[in-house]
Amino acid sequence: MPRFYCPAPLQTGLALSLPAGAARHVQVLRLQPGDVITLFNGEGGEFDATVTRMGRSDVDVEVGEHRPLEREAARAVHLLAGITANERMDWLVEKATELGVASITPLMAERSVLKLKGERADKKLAHWQGVAVAAAEQCGRNRVPTIHPAVNLKEWLAQPKGDGQRWVLSLAQGTQPLAVVNTSVQPVVVLSGPEGGLAPAEEAAALAAGFQPVTLGPRVLRAETAPLALLSALTVL
């Protein structure tokens, strides 16, 4: 059954017009009045909904039964991920959403190729949030991970420290493997660098702020692969 994110109050029996993005998707699929779809608004569970009218650019539905289904990972993993080049960041956001990430903060690291500010940063943020929405629709999640505004590491470290663990993916000698440090189900922030990794000063700042260095093994993984490999180990049953 096609699934659509509908960021609006939903309740059984409600008649509403779908948001523009969802309406376009329904039209692309050539659904007709009487067809049943699934709606979720990120507040928990999902709803059946029946298409009642197909306009030229709008679609009306009637909301049906609520199903209290959740497909979230048992552990909240928050990525602080160095911004990668071109479509690789899109791919990271998409796959991290599928793997159950709780949130992603794009990191403007010293070695990041892409630097964001102003209107360009706003457009990228909206684009990445849209990628996360589409991935949640596809994979069955009923909650969409938050994509936070891009920051540099100094800005992020200046924010209040939350609960849980802090890990930084590192190739430094003496770094402990994931199997050794992964001993609880506490929320965790995972810091990973862009292409070329974190600069030495950035990694030192992270360690000074309480991040524990973690390695995924002897092979050097790409910037978009490493956090996904860790997410897979932590969130996939």
C-alpha positions, 0 to 999 in steps of 0.5 A, spaced: 500 500 500 503 506 498 505 510 504 505 518 504 507 523 510 502 528 512 505 533 517 498 535 519 493 532 525 490 526 523 484 522 526 479 517 524 473 520 520 477 526 518 476 529 511 482 533 508 486 535 502 493 532 502 500 536 502 502 538 495 508 533 495 503 527 497 498 529 492 503 529 486 505 522 488 498 520 488 497 523 481 503 520 479 501 513 481 495 514 477 490 512 484 483 513 483 477 515 488 476 509 492 483 507 492 486 506 499 493 509 501 497 509 508 498 516 511 503 518 517 504 524 520 510 522 525 507 523 531 506 515 532 503 509 528 499 510 521 492 511 518 489 508 512 486 513 508 481 512 502 482 517 496 475 521 495 477 526 490 482 527 484 483 534 482 488 537 477 493 539 482 490 536 489 487 530 492 482 529 497 482 523 502 478 520 508 482 518 514 480 511 516 483 506 521 489 508 526 494 502 527 499 503 532 505 501 529 512 503 530 518 500 526 523 504 530 530 502 532 531 500 540 537 505 540 537 512 538 543 513 534 544 521 532 549 522 526 554 528 526 556 527 519 561 530 515 558 533 509 560 529 503 560 531 496 555 531 491 550 526 491 553 522 496 550 526 502 543 525 499 545 517 499 547 518 506 541 521 509 537 516 505 540 510 507 541 512 514 533 513 515 532 506 512 537 504 517 533 507 523 537 513 525 534 518 530 537 525 527 542 527 522 546 534 523 551 535 517 557 537 519 561 543 516 568 540 517 575 543 515 576 538 510 568 538 507 568 540 500 561 543 500 561 549 505 554 552 506 551 558 509 545 563 508 540 561 503 544 555 500 544 552 507 536 553 507 535 550 501 540 544 502 537 543 509 530 542 506 532 538 500 535 533 505 529 533 510 525 531 503 530 525 502 529 523 509 521 523 508 521 519 502 526 514 505 521 514 511 515 513 506 519 507 502 522 503 508 515 503 513 518 508 518 512 512 522 517 517 524 521 521 520 528 523 523 530 530 524 535 533 519 538 539 523 542 545 520 549 544 518 554 547 523 561 546 524 564 542 530 566 548 535 558 550 534 556 543 536 560 542 542 558 549 544 551 546 545 548 543 551 551 536 552 545 531 552 544 524 555 548 518 552 554 516 549 559 520 544 563 516 539 568 518 534 570 514 528 577 514 528 583 511 525 588 513 530 592 507 533 589 504 540 582 506 538 577 501 540 573 496 536 566 497 536 564 490 540 568 493 546 565 500 547 558 497 545 556 495 552 549 499 553 543 501 549 544 508 551 542 514 546 549 515 542 552 521 538 556 518 532 561 523 529 564 521 523 568 526 518 568 528 510 572 525 505 579 525 508 576 524 515 576 529 521 582 534 521 587 532 527 585 539 531 577 537 530 579 530 532 582 532 538 577 537 540 572 531 540 576 527 544 577 533 549 569 534 549 568 526 551 568 523 545 570 516 545 574 513 539 571 507 535 574 503 529 570 499 525 576 495 523 582 495 519 579 497 512 578 504 510 571 506 509 568 511 505 566 517 508 558 515 507 560 508 508 563 508 515 557 511 519 552 506 515 556 500 517 556 503 524 548 504 524 547 497 521 551 494 527 547 498 532 540 498 529 538 492 525 536 486 528 
